[in-house]
Amino acid sequence: MDNENLNNPEELEDFDELDNIIVLNDEEGNEVEFEFLDVVELDGKEYVVLLPVEEADAGEVVIFRVEGEEEDESYIGVEDDEEAEKVFKAFKEKTKDTFNFVDED
């Protein structure tokens, strides 16, 4: 989410050690690496919360809705701000003991 940051670089380094890297293609077909943070289930849908590797210092996460079956999953960007905010709040609650969050307005 663009207006929310994780505020603990040491904890982000711990995720790097887990090697949970996901490579996705952007709209232009370029590969972009993300650190997998968590899966959130909300309102009968599944979402992944990812941290862009190149922008890890900024601590901004990206939320994708998971669609399709496990063998043929697709990650769809969440464009609805209200939906993204609900997912991010659920993520924050689920991981409040792991991360320190800073809200930016």
N, C-alpha and C positions, 0 to 999 in steps of 0.2 A: 504494500500500500504506500503510495507516495508520501503521505503525511505522517507516517509512523516509523520510528527508528528503534532498533535494538541498541541498547547502550551498554554493552559489555564486550569489548574487543577480545578479551581473554577467552570468553565462552565461545566466540566465533572461531578462534583458533582451534579449540577442542573439536569443533565440527570438521575443520579441515583435516584433522588427523583421522577422522572416521572414513574419509574418502567416499562420501556420499554425493558424488558429482553426477549431475544429469546434464546431458547435452541436448539442447533443443534448437530447432531452426527458426529464425525470425522471418518476418514477411518477405525479406529479400533473399532468403535461403542461406543466410550466414549462420554458422554454428555459434551458439551462446551457451556458456557453461553456468550452471546453477548449483548451489549447495542445497541438497534436500534438507528441509527443517522438520516438516511434519505433514501428516494427513489429517484433515478435519472433516468430520461428517456433520452435516447440518441440513435440516429440512429435507431429508431423503436424498441429498446429493453429497458427493465426495469432492473435496478440494485438496490441492497440494499447495503448501506454502514453501516458496523457494527463495534463496538469497543469491542474487547475481554475483558470481565469483569476481568479476572485474570491478564491481562496485561494493565489495564486501565492507570496506571501511566506512561507507555511508550508512550501512545497516538497514537499508530499505529493502523490504521484502516484496515479492511478486506472488499473486494468488491466481491459480488456474483451477477451473472446474474440470474434473475428470469425466470424460464421456467414453462410451464404448465398453467392450469386454476386456478383461485383463490381457488377452493376447493381442488385442487391437485397440489399446487405449489411445485417446487423444487428450491433450491438455488445451483447453479453450480459455483464453484470457477473459477475466471477469471485468466487463465494461460498466456494469451497473454499480455506481458508488455505494448505494445502500446495501446491496448484496455483498460487496467486498468488505464493507465496514462490519457487517454481521459476522462474516467469516473471520476477519481479523480479530474481532472481540473474542470469539470462541477460541481462536489460536492463543491469544494473550492469556485467557483464563486457564487453558489447558497447560500452558508452558510457563506460568508465572513463577514457578520455583526454579526454572532453568535460566530464564532471561530477565534482565531489567529493561523495562520499556520507557521510552521518552515520547510523550505526545507532543507533536508540533502542530500548531494551527496556522 
